[in-house]
Every structure is written in structure tokens, then in C-alpha cells.
Amino acid sequence: MYETFGFSRWPDNQLGFQLFVPDNTIDPNQYTGGDSPRITSVAVVGDFQQAANPSAQNWDISTALKMTQQQHPNGLLFTAPLPPNFPDGYYQYKYIVTFQNGEVRWVGDPCTKYGGNNSDNSAFVVGGSSISAKPLNPAKRLSGADLAIYEVMIDDFTAGYRANRAPVDAMVDKIPYIKNLGINAIEFMPWVAWPDSDDFSWGYDPAFYFSVEYAYITDPSAPLEKLSRLAAMISACHDAGLMVILDVVLQHASAGVGTRGFPYYWLWQDPGQCPFIGSFTTAPTYGSLPLNYYNACTLQFISDVCKYWVQEFAVDGFRFDQVSGYDNPQFPTDGAPALMTNLKTWLTTQNNNTFPLIIEDTWDFTAVQDTNNIGATHGWFDMFRSYPAGYLGYGNQPQPPYLRVLNAAQDFNFPIGPVTYLENHDHSTATFEAGGRNLWYRVQPYMIALATCSGAVMLANGQEFGRSQYLPESDDGLPKSQQRVNPRPLDWTEATDPTGQSIQSIYKSLLQLRQQNPGLRSPNFYPDNYNWQSYHFSPDGYGLDIDKQIVIYHRWGTSAVGQLERFIIVLNFSATQQTTNIPFPVSGVWVDLLNGNTPVQVANYWLYNYPVNSYWGCIFKLQA
């Protein structure tokens, strides 16, 4: 429903504005907590006024386009048509809202599809190219552990080479590069528009949920081509066989400065009575407004936002940020679980049952059961990052709990599974934790672990060439220049220097091995109930030897032709070559896929005194 409001072409082909505000005095089912909005009238002002009426002045309240209140079963609906033959152009506007107490407020459009170039204006385009994203070939849709994801921050990713182009245009340049890494899905950090008061943002402070951030889609040389640019970028991803996953922030909204943030907050005479806003959980909102999932209008609005990006731009999946902020166990059918159920039901009607619904929850093991309870398809498994980060910083010595981390699929209700990663946008990079790019090789065993463990895998942009970046875990009290959310453009010269080329080559090889061997993506892992107090191999030879810094585990699953395939993975985290006794579940010929497909003969289930190179490992596969 909400996606139909804002500025649009109406069914009779007329252009016009529609502002909808839910009201529980009209429909009590919309919300139970919160007052009526108490709006008496609405008008529209902007730089379109003279084009609509030659006697009007742009941005002039006295000649504003007055809106007419229409009947609507769920609340207040205000409409205003533009005259026929309205000229092509890019136009900005705001609503002038008058309340019962006489207050007059300038408010943005909560359902605008375009953002303005300043002052948090809403905008619309008449003319320009068709906005049509080419859908992905259904045969290319992937789910579960088949996903190999690349996380992109559009601004930082393109800053070093885009020149004066729109960032989404520049993204297209690198699609072949991303594809060539062995990636099959790009996860875009939020492109939903944030307030203009933020001169730089990661996108986690949304205000206009149906709109794309103005700076991402604007090229001054072609002002009418904005959403068409986003559609073209998505089409290019799909032409390359890459899924497009959108990171969405549905836990909170930004209030902005003055009355220029999340419009629904400011469309209530008393913003504190706005039913879209309220604490559904005790999770932090980092200065933003918490969205209130107690009320039906919030769930419908957010559901419609998600459906809009799928319907209009052929998005192939979502990553839901900070779901802990709208998952309340005391209300197990509200909030995040209700959203997942709603989206899954709707996706089924769209014949799309291969749609990743990935949640970020807590940064500990409780995220596993939360993912199951919420009904997502995947959960971010942050321990796969945080444990190596700690080990790299303290002598590179994995501890016994690392075996639980490597068994990433444990306790997920298959086919629900983890997304594993060594890096994401929120923390210092693995190369930094290793001591910098000159010590990048210390990360290699963790890279091998990433490619050989259960779940979907993810690389953060720049990880593939060893980007070394420090981020404070908390920036409370730090000056703005040292805070987490700051521009950090990728240095693309690092992608072509010897270190960058070496790391890229390894990631490409590992992702290719993972793609060619489905058993490496299965949920099967041994030892599956490892003794966390054991600092040496188990009696059958698996687990961790703290003295040699060697880890050994078994993986198995069904091959691409339906046969059982088995793997033994050996990881050496030490600075020297180690010899170790390696157990195997089956005797016979095994091939080391990681080291030149070297065959070894295993007798009586063991391979004795086998050398494993420093900061490296082996991936043995039973030869059919």
C-alpha cells in the first residue's frame, strides 16, 4: 500500500501527489498506542510551482498547491494533481502541514521515491529514461551455503576512480572484477536516503525508505537520470549472473535536524504520539528513533518498503541490520518474525522461493537460535570474524573454542544457516589485525577455514587485496575525524601490487574450490562436540594441537553428481612448517586440492609425519 503514495502517475495517467497518514480514529487496527495526527490541512510547495501555475512563486506558501482530503479506510489521504502536459524535469518539494493547534510545519514526503539535493527535500522526475531493472535469470538464484557474497560500501568502493560520475554508474565498471573473484552475490550497504545533515554516512541512519541516497544516483550532466541509473546498475549485476542483496535498516529511523528527518515522525502534531516510533526492545538506537513494531502500521509500512525494492528494482535478497532491535521474545509473533513470515508468504506468490533473508543479530552464539526463531534463511555468524581477530592480535594461537566456530552450521535449523566472514564494514580488517599488509600471510589459514566451513561466505570490499584498516570498536568520546563512520576510500593501487595480487589469487582459488566441491559447503563437520578444555588432538586425531598450532577437521557432503565426497582440512597457524599425524575416515588415495593436487596414500586411516607449511594448510579430498 505505502509504495503507491508519494508522487506518481495515477491510474488515469495524471501526475500528482498523495500523502497518506494512518489514523486510529478512522481505523483502530492501525495502532493502539499513539494519538491521532491532528492534521487540518496540507499543501505542497517546491520548485515545480511556477511550472504548474505561472502566477505562482516557487517555494511560496501563499501560492502553494493545496491538497484535497479523500476518504481512506485506514486514515487520512491528501491528494493534489498537477496540470496536464506538465514539462519534463527534476523537481523538489515539501508538504506544508497545518495542525489543529495552528502550528505549520514543513515536512518531507515519507513515500518519496527521489531525494532532493538539499534541505531533505523530496523530489520527483518527469521524463527521462524508463526505470526498469532487468531481473536475474531464475537459474542464477542461489540460497543457503551456495552464496559467495561481496559486501560493498558504494561511496568508498568507487571514490578512487569514479571522477565526476554517479557512484552507481562507476560500480558497473567493477562488476567483471567482482565476478572474477568467484563471487555470485553483491551485498550493498544501505542505499536508502539519509538526512542531509549527515555529510557522510554508511546508510544506517535511514529517513526516506523508498528513496535512494541522492549522491549515489546523481550526475549533474543528466539530472533526469537518477533511478534509471540504479536500475541500470542492478541490470548489469544481473547480466553478469550476480545476485543483488540490499542491506536494509528497519530497526530505527533518523529524526534529522529540525523537522527534516523521518517524515512520519513529524506528521503528528505531537511527534511523541507518532505510532511508527516507540521502543519495541531495549536495543540501542544510536541517537535515532526506534521503530514501533507493536503497531500494525509499522509492520505494513516496512513490509511495503521491502516489497517495493523487490518489485521495482528486482532486488534478489535482503540483509536486515540489527534485528535484535525488533525481535522481542515476549512478542514472538510481532516484529522480525512477523516481517519474515509476511515476506516469505508474499515471495511465494511471486514464485520466488530462493530469496536470501539474512539477519544480523547479536555478535555472539545467541544469534544462532535467534535466527531459527525469527525464521530467516541466514544469520550473520560474527564469531567467525571475532575469534580470528583476537587470535591474530595475541600470537596467532587459536584456542579450543575455535573448533565450535569452525563448526559454523551447528545448532542452525538446516536449511537455515550462517553467513561466515573474516571481515565486514563494522570492524578493523583481518590484515590490520595481522599486523598490516607486510604480515598479510598470517591470515592465510583463516582464509582457508572460510572456504572450507559451513554456510554462505562473504568478503568485504578490499579484503581480497589485503586492505589494512583500523576501526575503533567504540568511538564514544572520540573526535569526529576518528569516529567509525568516516570516508575510507579503497586504494585500488593495492589491488595490483604484489601483495594484493597474491591475496586475490588465493581467494580466487579458494572460492573456486568451494564452488567445485559442494561437500565443503555442507553442514557436516567433525569433531562436532569438541572438548573446549582440550589443548591437544582428540584420541582419534582431530581438533587442536596448541603446541604445534595445528587444527584438523573432517568435512563431507554430496557431490554435484550425487555421490558422497569427503575432505580432511589441516590448518597450520604457526610461523614454521609443522609435521603432524593426520587421521582419515577412509583409507585409500586422497588428493591435496590446495597444494598442486598432490596425491597421498592413506593406510590404516592415518598419514604420519606429514609436513604442513607455515601459515598454510591442506585440503585433502578422497579420490573417487
C-alpha positions as CSV (number, residue, x, y, z in Angstrom):
1,M,0.0,0.0,0.0
2,Y,2.6,2.6,1.1
3,E,4.6,2.2,-2.1
4,T,1.7,3.7,-4.1
5,F,1.8,7.0,-2.2
6,G,4.2,9.9,-2.7
7,F,4.4,11.5,-6.2
8,S,3.3,9.1,-9.0
9,R,1.4,8.7,-12.2
10,W,-2.2,7.9,-11.3
11,P,-4.3,5.2,-13.0
12,D,-5.9,7.9,-15.2
13,N,-2.4,8.9,-16.3
14,Q,-2.5,12.1,-14.4
15,L,0.6,13.1,-12.4
16,G,0.1,14.1,-8.7
17,F,0.9,13.9,-5.1
18,Q,-0.6,11.5,-2.5
19,L,0.1,11.8,1.2
20,F,-1.3,9.0,3.4
21,V,-1.2,9.2,7.2
22,P,-2.7,6.4,9.3
23,D,-5.3,7.4,11.9
24,N,-6.6,5.1,14.6
25,T,-9.8,7.2,14.9
26,I,-10.6,6.0,11.4
27,D,-9.1,2.5,11.6
28,P,-8.4,1.3,15.2
29,N,-6.4,-1.6,13.8
30,Q,-3.7,0.7,12.6
31,Y,-2.2,1.3,16.0
32,T,-3.2,1.0,19.7
33,G,-0.5,3.3,21.1
34,G,-0.4,6.9,19.9
35,D,-2.7,9.8,19.2
36,S,-4.5,11.0,16.0
37,P,-2.1,13.0,13.8
38,R,-4.4,16.1,14.2
39,I,-3.8,17.4,10.7
40,T,-6.2,20.0,9.4
41,S,-4.8,20.8,6.0
42,V,-1.8,20.0,3.7
43,A,-0.4,21.9,0.7
44,V,2.7,21.3,-1.5
45,V,5.5,23.8,-2.2
46,G,8.6,23.4,-4.3
47,D,10.4,24.5,-7.4
48,F,7.6,23.0,-9.5
49,Q,5.1,25.7,-8.6
50,Q,5.7,28.1,-11.5
51,A,5.7,25.2,-14.0
52,A,2.2,24.2,-12.6
53,N,0.9,27.8,-12.3
54,P,2.7,30.7,-14.0
55,S,1.2,33.1,-11.4
56,A,2.7,31.2,-8.5
57,Q,6.2,31.6,-7.0
58,N,8.5,28.6,-6.3
59,W,8.7,27.7,-2.6
60,D,6.0,30.2,-1.8
61,I,3.4,29.1,0.8
62,S,0.9,31.7,-0.3
63,T,0.7,30.1,-3.8
64,A,1.2,26.5,-2.6
65,L,-0.6,23.7,-4.3
66,K,-3.5,22.8,-1.9
67,M,-4.2,19.1,-1.3
68,T,-7.7,17.7,-1.0
69,Q,-8.6,15.2,1.7
70,Q,-10.0,12.0,0.4
71,Q,-11.7,9.1,2.1
72,H,-9.4,6.3,3.0
73,P,-10.4,3.2,5.2
74,N,-7.1,3.3,7.1
75,G,-6.5,7.0,7.8
76,L,-6.0,10.4,6.1
77,L,-5.3,10.7,2.4
78,F,-4.4,14.0,0.8
79,T,-4.1,14.4,-2.9
80,A,-3.1,17.1,-5.4
81,P,-2.9,16.6,-9.2
82,L,-0.5,18.5,-11.5
83,P,-1.9,20.1,-14.6
84,P,-1.9,18.1,-17.9
85,N,1.3,18.3,-20.1
86,F,3.5,19.2,-17.1
87,P,7.0,19.8,-18.5
88,D,9.8,17.3,-18.1
89,G,12.3,18.0,-15.4
90,Y,13.6,17.2,-11.9
91,Y,11.6,19.0,-9.2
92,Q,11.8,19.3,-5.5
93,Y,9.0,19.7,-2.9
94,K,7.9,19.6,0.6
95,Y,4.5,19.3,2.3
96,I,3.2,22.3,4.3
97,V,1.2,20.7,7.2
98,T,-1.2,22.7,9.4
99,F,-2.2,21.1,12.7
100,Q,-5.2,21.6,15.0
101,N,-3.2,23.8,17.4
102,G,-2.4,26.1,14.5
103,E,1.3,25.0,14.1
104,V,2.5,24.9,10.5
105,R,5.3,22.5,9.7
106,W,7.4,21.9,6.6
107,V,7.7,18.1,6.2
108,G,9.2,15.7,3.6
109,D,7.3,13.0,1.9
110,P,7.5,9.7,3.7
111,C,6.9,7.8,0.5
112,T,9.0,9.9,-1.9
113,K,11.0,7.9,-4.5
114,Y,13.5,10.6,-5.0
115,G,15.6,12.8,-2.7
116,G,16.3,16.5,-3.2
117,N,19.8,18.0,-3.4
118,N,19.5,19.9,-0.1
119,S,17.4,20.6,3.0
120,D,16.0,17.0,2.9
121,N,13.6,18.0,0.2
122,S,11.6,15.3,-1.5
123,A,11.7,15.2,-5.3
124,F,10.2,13.8,-8.5
125,V,11.2,13.4,-12.1
126,V,9.0,13.8,-15.2
127,G,10.6,12.4,-18.3
128,G,13.9,10.7,-18.6
129,S,14.6,7.1,-19.3
130,S,12.4,4.2,-18.3
131,I,13.1,2.8,-14.8
132,S,13.3,-0.9,-15.4
133,A,15.8,-3.3,-13.8
134,K,16.4,-6.5,-15.6
135,P,15.5,-9.4,-13.4
136,L,18.1,-12.1,-12.6
137,N,17.8,-15.3,-14.6
138,P,15.9,-17.6,-12.2
139,A,18.6,-20.3,-12.9
140,K,21.1,-18.0,-11.2
141,R,19.2,-17.6,-8.0
142,L,21.1,-19.2,-5.1
143,S,20.4,-19.8,-1.5
144,G,22.0,-21.3,1.6
145,A,25.7,-22.1,1.5
146,D,25.9,-21.7,-2.2
147,L,26.2,-17.9,-1.8
148,A,29.5,-16.2,-2.1
149,I,28.8,-12.6,-1.2
150,Y,30.8,-9.4,-1.7
151,E,29.9,-6.6,0.7
152,V,30.2,-3.1,-0.9
153,M,30.1,0.4,0.5
154,I,29.2,2.2,-2.7
155,D,30.9,5.5,-1.8
156,D,34.2,4.1,-0.5
157,F,34.3,1.5,-3.2
158,T,34.1,3.9,-6.1
159,A,35.7,7.0,-4.7
160,G,39.1,6.3,-6.1
161,Y,38.1,6.0,-9.7
162,R,34.7,7.4,-10.4
163,A,35.7,11.0,-11.1
164,N,32.5,13.1,-11.7
165,R,30.2,10.2,-12.4
166,A,27.4,9.0,-10.2
167,P,28.7,6.2,-7.8
168,V,26.2,3.7,-9.2
169,D,27.5,4.3,-12.7
170,A,31.1,3.7,-11.5
171,M,30.0,0.5,-9.8
172,V,29.3,-1.0,-13.2
173,D,33.0,-0.7,-14.1
174,K,34.0,-3.2,-11.4
175,I,31.3,-5.8,-11.9
176,P,33.5,-8.1,-14.0
177,Y,36.3,-7.7,-11.4
178,I,33.9,-8.8,-8.6
179,K,32.5,-11.7,-10.7
180,N,36.1,-12.8,-11.5
181,L,36.8,-13.3,-7.8
182,G,34.3,-16.2,-7.7
183,I,31.5,-14.1,-6.2
184,N,27.9,-14.7,-7.1
185,A,26.1,-12.0,-5.0
186,I,26.8,-8.4,-4.1
187,E,25.5,-7.1,-0.8
188,F,25.2,-3.4,-1.0
189,M,25.4,-1.5,2.2
190,P,22.2,0.7,2.6
191,W,21.4,3.0,-0.3
192,V,18.2,4.2,1.4
193,A,18.4,8.0,1.7
194,W,19.6,9.6,5.0
195,P,19.2,13.2,6.2
196,D,21.3,15.9,4.5
197,S,22.7,16.9,7.9
198,D,25.0,13.8,7.6
199,D,27.7,14.8,5.2
200,F,28.9,11.2,5.1
201,S,27.0,8.1,6.1
202,W,27.3,4.3,5.9
203,G,23.5,4.3,5.4
204,Y,22.5,3.0,8.8
205,D,20.5,6.2,9.6
206,P,17.6,6.0,7.1
207,A,15.0,8.7,6.8
208,F,13.3,8.2,3.4
209,Y,12.8,4.4,3.0
210,F,11.6,4.4,-0.6
211,S,14.3,6.8,-1.8
212,V,17.9,6.3,-2.9
213,E,20.6,8.5,-1.5
214,Y,20.8,11.5,-3.8
215,A,24.6,11.4,-4.1
216,Y,24.6,7.8,-5.2
217,I,22.5,8.3,-8.3
218,T,23.1,11.9,-9.4
219,D,25.2,13.1,-12.4
220,P,24.8,16.8,-12.9
221,S,25.1,16.4,-16.6
222,A,21.9,14.3,-16.8
223,P,19.5,15.5,-14.0
224,L,16.6,13.4,-15.1
225,E,18.6,10.1,-15.0
226,K,18.5,9.1,-11.3
227,L,16.5,5.9,-10.5
228,S,17.2,4.8,-14.1
229,R,20.9,4.7,-13.1
230,L,20.2,2.4,-10.1
231,A,18.1,0.2,-12.4
232,A,21.0,0.1,-14.9
233,M,23.5,-0.9,-12.2
234,I,21.2,-3.7,-11.0
235,S,20.6,-4.9,-14.6
236,A,24.4,-5.0,-15.1
237,C,24.8,-7.2,-12.0
238,H,22.1,-9.5,-13.2
239,D,23.6,-9.7,-16.7
240,A,26.8,-10.9,-15.0
241,G,24.8,-13.5,-13.1
242,L,25.3,-11.7,-9.8
243,M,22.5,-11.5,-7.2
244,V,21.8,-8.1,-5.6
245,I,21.3,-8.2,-1.9
246,L,20.3,-4.9,-0.2
247,D,21.3,-4.1,3.4
248,V,18.2,-2.6,5.0
249,V,17.9,-0.8,8.3
250,L,14.4,-1.5,9.8
251,Q,15.1,-1.1,13.5
252,H,15.3,2.7,13.6
253,A,14.9,5.9,11.6
254,S,16.8,9.2,11.7
255,A,15.0,12.2,13.2
256,G,17.3,14.5,11.2
257,V,17.7,18.2,12.1
258,G,14.6,20.2,12.9
259,T,11.7,18.6,11.1
260,R,13.8,17.3,8.3
261,G,14.2,13.6,9.2
262,F,11.8,10.6,9.1
263,P,8.7,12.3,7.8
264,Y,6.1,10.2,9.6
265,Y,7.6,11.3,12.9
266,W,6.9,15.0,12.0
267,L,3.4,14.3,10.6
268,W,2.0,14.1,14.1
269,Q,1.1,17.3,15.9
270,D,2.8,15.7,18.9
271,P,5.7,13.7,17.4
272,G,5.9,11.8,20.6
273,Q,2.5,10.3,19.8
274,C,3.6,9.0,16.3
275,P,2.7,5.3,16.2
276,F,5.7,4.5,14.0
277,I,8.0,5.4,16.8
278,G,8.5,3.6,20.1
279,S,10.7,1.1,21.9
280,F,9.8,-2.4,20.9
281,T,13.0,-3.7,22.6
282,T,15.7,-2.2,24.8
283,A,18.3,-2.4,22.0
284,P,20.3,0.8,21.4
285,T,19.3,3.1,18.5
286,Y,22.5,5.2,18.4
287,G,20.6,8.5,18.6
288,S,17.9,7.5,16.1
289,L,14.2,6.9,16.5
290,P,13.2,3.3,17.3
291,L,10.5,1.9,15.1
292,N,7.5,0.6,17.0
293,Y,6.6,-2.9,15.9
294,Y,3.8,-3.1,18.4
295,N,1.7,-1.2,15.9
296,A,0.3,-2.7,12.7
297,C,1.0,0.4,10.6
298,T,4.8,0.0,11.2
299,L,4.8,-3.6,10.1
300,Q,2.8,-2.8,7.0
301,F,5.0,0.2,6.1
302,I,8.2,-1.8,6.5
303,S,6.8,-4.7,4.6
304,D,5.8,-2.4,1.8
305,V,9.3,-0.9,1.7
306,C,10.8,-4.3,1.2
307,K,8.3,-5.4,-1.4
308,Y,9.0,-2.1,-3.3
309,W,12.7,-2.8,-3.7
310,V,11.9,-6.3,-5.0
311,Q,9.1,-5.3,-7.3
312,E,10.5,-2.1,-8.8
313,F,14.2,-2.9,-8.8
314,A,14.4,-6.7,-8.9
315,V,16.4,-6.9,-5.7
316,D,17.3,-10.6,-5.0
317,G,17.7,-10.6,-1.2
318,F,17.9,-8.6,2.0
319,R,20.4,-8.3,4.8
320,F,18.5,-7.0,7.8
321,D,20.6,-4.8,10.1
322,Q,20.4,-5.1,13.9
323,V,17.4,-7.3,14.0
324,S,17.9,-7.6,17.8
325,G,16.2,-4.1,17.8
326,Y,12.9,-5.5,16.6
327,D,12.9,-9.1,17.9
328,N,11.2,-9.2,21.2
329,P,10.9,-12.8,22.6
330,Q,7.9,-11.6,24.7
331,F,6.1,-11.0,21.5
332,P,7.2,-13.9,19.3
333,T,4.7,-13.2,16.5
334,D,5.5,-9.5,16.2
335,G,8.4,-7.6,14.9
336,A,11.1,-9.5,13.0
337,P,9.3,-12.9,12.9
338,A,6.2,-11.3,11.6
339,L,8.2,-9.5,8.9
340,M,9.9,-12.7,7.8
341,T,6.5,-14.5,7.6
342,N,5.0,-11.7,5.7
343,L,7.8,-11.5,3.2
344,K,8.0,-15.3,2.7
345,T,4.3,-15.5,2.1
346,W,4.5,-12.7,-0.5
347,L,7.6,-14.1,-2.2
348,T,5.8,-17.4,-2.7
349,T,3.1,-15.5,-4.6
350,Q,5.9,-14.1,-6.7
351,N,7.2,-17.6,-7.5
352,N,10.4,-16.7,-5.7
353,N,11.3,-19.2,-3.1
354,T,15.1,-18.7,-3.5
355,F,15.4,-15.3,-1.8
356,P,18.0,-14.8,1.0
357,L,16.6,-13.2,4.1
358,I,19.8,-12.6,6.1
359,I,19.7,-11.2,9.6
360,E,22.4,-9.5,11.7
361,D,21.6,-10.1,15.3
362,T,23.9,-10.2,18.4
363,W,27.6,-10.7,18.0
364,D,27.6,-14.0,19.9
365,F,26.2,-17.5,19.7
366,T,22.7,-16.4,20.8
367,A,22.4,-15.2,17.2
368,V,22.0,-18.8,16.1
369,Q,18.8,-19.6,17.9
370,D,17.5,-16.1,17.2
371,T,17.9,-16.8,13.5
372,N,16.0,-20.0,13.9
373,N,13.2,-18.4,15.9
374,I,12.9,-15.4,13.6
375,G,12.6,-17.7,10.5
376,A,15.4,-16.0,8.4
377,T,17.3,-18.0,5.8
378,H,20.7,-17.0,7.2
379,G,22.2,-15.3,10.3
380,W,25.5,-13.4,10.4
381,F,27.9,-15.6,12.3
382,D,30.2,-12.9,13.8
383,M,32.2,-15.3,15.8
384,F,33.9,-16.5,12.6
385,R,35.4,-13.0,12.5
386,S,35.8,-12.1,16.1
387,Y,37.7,-15.2,17.2
388,P,40.4,-14.9,14.5
389,A,40.6,-11.2,15.1
390,G,41.5,-11.9,18.7
391,Y,43.9,-14.8,17.9
392,L,45.8,-12.6,15.3
393,G,46.3,-9.9,17.9
394,Y,47.6,-12.4,20.5
395,G,50.3,-14.5,18.9
396,N,48.0,-16.2,16.3
397,Q,47.3,-19.1,18.6
398,P,43.8,-20.5,18.2
399,Q,42.2,-21.8,21.3
400,P,39.9,-24.8,21.7
401,P,36.6,-22.8,21.3
402,Y,37.7,-22.2,17.7
403,L,36.5,-25.7,16.8
404,R,33.0,-24.6,17.7
405,V,33.4,-21.5,15.4
406,L,34.6,-23.7,12.6
407,N,31.5,-25.9,13.0
408,A,29.5,-22.9,11.9
409,A,26.3,-24.7,11.0
410,Q,25.9,-26.2,14.4
411,D,22.5,-25.5,16.0
412,F,21.1,-23.7,12.9
413,N,17.9,-25.5,11.8
414,F,19.0,-26.6,8.3
415,P,18.5,-25.3,5.7
416,I,18.8,-22.2,7.8
417,G,22.5,-21.5,8.1
418,P,25.2,-19.0,8.8
419,V,26.9,-16.3,6.8
420,T,30.6,-16.6,7.7
421,Y,33.2,-13.9,7.1
422,L,36.6,-12.7,8.3
423,E,35.7,-9.0,7.7
424,N,32.7,-6.7,7.4
425,H,32.2,-3.0,7.4
426,D,31.9,-2.8,11.2
427,H,35.4,-3.7,12.4
428,S,39.1,-3.5,11.7
429,T,40.2,-5.7,8.8
430,A,41.9,-9.0,9.3
431,T,45.0,-7.7,7.6
432,F,45.2,-4.9,10.2
433,E,44.8,-7.4,13.0
434,A,47.6,-9.5,11.5
435,G,50.0,-6.5,11.7
436,G,49.5,-4.9,8.3
437,R,49.9,-5.8,4.7
438,N,53.6,-6.8,5.2
439,L,52.3,-9.6,7.5
440,W,49.2,-10.5,5.5
441,Y,50.3,-14.1,5.2
442,R,49.3,-14.7,8.9
443,V,45.7,-14.5,7.7
444,Q,46.1,-17.4,5.3
445,P,44.9,-20.3,7.5
446,Y,41.8,-18.3,8.4
447,M,41.2,-17.7,4.7
448,I,41.3,-21.5,4.1
449,A,38.9,-22.0,7.0
450,L,36.5,-19.6,5.5
451,A,36.4,-21.5,2.2
452,T,36.0,-24.9,3.9
453,C,33.4,-24.3,6.5
454,S,29.6,-24.4,6.5
455,G,27.4,-21.6,5.5
456,A,27.4,-18.8,2.9
457,V,30.7,-16.9,2.8
458,M,31.3,-13.2,2.5
459,L,34.2,-10.9,1.6
460,A,34.2,-7.2,2.5
461,N,35.3,-4.8,-0.3
462,G,39.1,-4.6,-0.3
463,Q,39.5,-7.8,1.7
464,E,40.6,-9.6,-1.4
465,F,43.7,-7.4,-1.8
466,G,44.6,-7.1,1.9
467,R,43.1,-3.7,2.8
468,S,44.5,-2.8,6.2
469,Q,42.0,-0.6,8.1
470,Y,41.6,0.2,11.7
471,L,38.1,0.9,13.1
472,P,37.5,1.6,16.8
473,E,35.1,-0.8,18.4
474,S,33.6,2.1,20.2
475,D,34.0,5.7,19.2
476,D,32.4,7.3,22.3
477,G,34.2,10.5,23.1
478,L,36.4,10.4,20.0
479,P,36.6,13.5,17.7
480,K,34.6,13.2,14.5
481,S,37.6,12.6,12.4
482,Q,38.4,9.4,14.4
483,Q,34.9,8.0,14.6
484,R,33.9,4.8,12.9
485,V,31.7,6.4,10.2
486,N,34.1,8.3,8.0
487,P,35.2,8.1,4.4
488,R,37.7,5.3,3.8
489,P,38.2,5.1,0.1
490,L,39.6,1.9,-1.3
491,D,43.2,2.2,-2.5
492,W,42.9,0.5,-5.9
493,T,46.7,0.5,-6.4
494,E,46.8,-2.2,-3.7
495,A,44.7,-4.4,-5.9
496,T,47.6,-4.6,-8.4
497,D,50.7,-4.6,-6.2
498,P,52.4,-7.9,-5.4
499,T,50.7,-8.3,-2.1
500,G,47.3,-7.6,-3.5
501,Q,47.8,-9.9,-6.4
502,S,48.9,-12.7,-4.1
503,I,45.9,-12.4,-1.8
504,Q,43.5,-12.1,-4.8
505,S,45.0,-15.3,-6.3
506,I,44.4,-17.2,-3.1
507,Y,40.8,-16.1,-2.6
508,K,40.0,-16.9,-6.3
509,S,41.5,-20.4,-5.9
510,L,39.7,-21.0,-2.6
511,L,36.3,-19.8,-3.8
512,Q,36.7,-21.9,-7.0
513,L,37.5,-25.0,-4.8
514,R,34.4,-24.2,-2.7
515,Q,32.3,-23.9,-5.8
516,Q,33.6,-27.1,-7.4
517,N,33.2,-29.2,-4.2
518,P,29.7,-28.9,-2.7
519,G,30.7,-31.0,0.3
520,L,32.7,-28.1,1.5
521,R,29.5,-26.1,1.8
522,S,27.5,-28.8,3.6
523,P,26.6,-28.5,7.3
524,N,28.6,-31.7,8.1
525,F,31.6,-31.2,10.4
526,Y,33.7,-33.4,12.7
527,P,34.6,-33.1,15.6
528,D,31.1,-31.8,16.2
529,N,31.2,-31.9,20.0
530,Y,34.8,-30.9,20.8
531,N,36.0,-30.6,24.3
532,W,36.6,-26.9,24.9
533,Q,39.1,-27.8,27.6
534,S,41.3,-29.9,25.3
535,Y,44.5,-28.3,24.1
536,H,45.6,-31.4,22.1
537,F,44.1,-33.6,19.5
538,S,41.3,-36.0,20.5
539,P,42.1,-39.7,20.7
540,D,41.0,-40.1,17.1
541,G,43.4,-37.3,16.0
542,Y,41.0,-34.4,15.3
543,G,40.8,-30.9,16.8
544,L,43.6,-28.7,18.0
545,D,47.2,-29.1,19.0
546,I,48.1,-25.9,20.8
547,D,51.8,-26.7,20.8
548,K,52.0,-27.0,17.0
549,Q,49.1,-24.6,16.4
550,I,47.6,-27.2,14.1
551,V,43.8,-27.7,13.6
552,I,42.3,-30.7,11.8
553,Y,38.7,-31.3,10.9
554,H,36.6,-33.5,8.6
555,R,34.0,-32.3,6.1
556,W,31.7,-34.3,3.9
557,G,28.7,-34.0,1.7
558,T,27.0,-34.8,-1.6
559,S,28.9,-34.0,-4.8
560,A,27.5,-32.3,-7.9
561,V,26.7,-35.8,-9.3
562,G,25.1,-37.1,-6.2
563,Q,28.0,-39.0,-4.7
564,L,29.5,-38.8,-1.2
565,E,32.6,-36.7,-1.1
566,R,35.0,-36.4,1.9
567,F,37.5,-33.9,2.9
568,I,40.2,-33.5,5.6
569,I,41.3,-30.0,6.3
570,V,44.6,-29.2,8.1
571,L,45.4,-25.7,9.1
572,N,48.8,-24.5,10.4
573,F,48.7,-21.2,12.3
574,S,52.3,-21.3,13.3
575,A,55.3,-19.4,11.8
576,T,57.1,-22.6,11.0
577,Q,56.5,-25.8,9.0
578,Q,55.0,-28.5,11.2
579,T,54.9,-32.2,10.8
580,T,51.8,-33.9,12.1
581,N,49.9,-37.2,12.1
582,I,46.7,-36.8,10.1
583,P,43.6,-39.0,10.7
584,F,41.4,-40.0,7.8
585,P,37.9,-41.6,7.9
586,V,38.7,-43.9,4.9
587,S,42.0,-45.4,3.7
588,G,43.0,-45.0,0.1
589,V,44.2,-42.3,-2.2
590,W,43.5,-38.7,-1.2
591,V,44.4,-35.6,-3.2
592,D,45.6,-32.3,-1.6
593,L,43.5,-29.8,-3.6
594,L,45.3,-26.9,-2.1
595,N,48.9,-27.9,-2.9
596,G,49.0,-28.9,-6.6
597,N,46.5,-31.8,-6.3
598,T,49.2,-33.9,-4.7
599,P,48.1,-37.5,-4.2
600,V,48.8,-39.3,-0.9
601,Q,48.3,-42.9,0.0
602,V,46.5,-43.4,3.3
603,A,46.9,-46.7,5.0
604,N,45.1,-47.8,8.2
605,Y,43.3,-44.5,8.4
606,W,46.5,-42.4,9.1
607,L,49.1,-40.3,7.3
608,Y,52.1,-40.0,9.6
609,N,54.6,-37.1,10.0
610,Y,53.1,-35.1,7.2
611,P,54.6,-31.7,6.6
612,V,52.3,-28.6,6.6
613,N,53.7,-25.3,5.6
614,S,53.6,-22.3,7.9
615,Y,50.5,-20.1,7.9
616,W,49.0,-22.5,5.4
617,G,47.2,-25.8,5.2
618,C,45.9,-28.8,3.2
619,I,42.5,-29.7,1.8
620,F,42.6,-33.5,1.2
621,K,39.8,-35.0,-0.9
622,L,39.1,-38.7,-1.2
623,Q,39.8,-39.8,-4.8
624,A,36.7,-41.5,-6.3
